[in-house]
């Protein structure tokens, strides 16, 4: 008498159904993970684009500030030169007047 009894056809069918059900569940889980992963990738790409756009805006603002600073410095130098010219002319005008 064998120690192990071979499975009967109904038992084999039941085991097959259990394995198939487990496989189907695993397949559904993998599909759900695939969908979630794709959504996360898309979301991450959108966030990356937003960050890049914000960085470009910041870089443009910094460049504008630098240009404004250079323009202001140029204006200040021009005003100083004009004031120095006026300062030099005052004694001459006073002597003439």
Secondary structure, 3 states (H helix, E strand, C coil): CCCCCCCCHHHHHHHHHHHHHHHHHHHHHHHHHHHHHHHHHHHHHHHHHHHHHHHHHHHHHHHHHHHHHHHHHHHHHHHHHHHHHHHHHHHHHHHHC
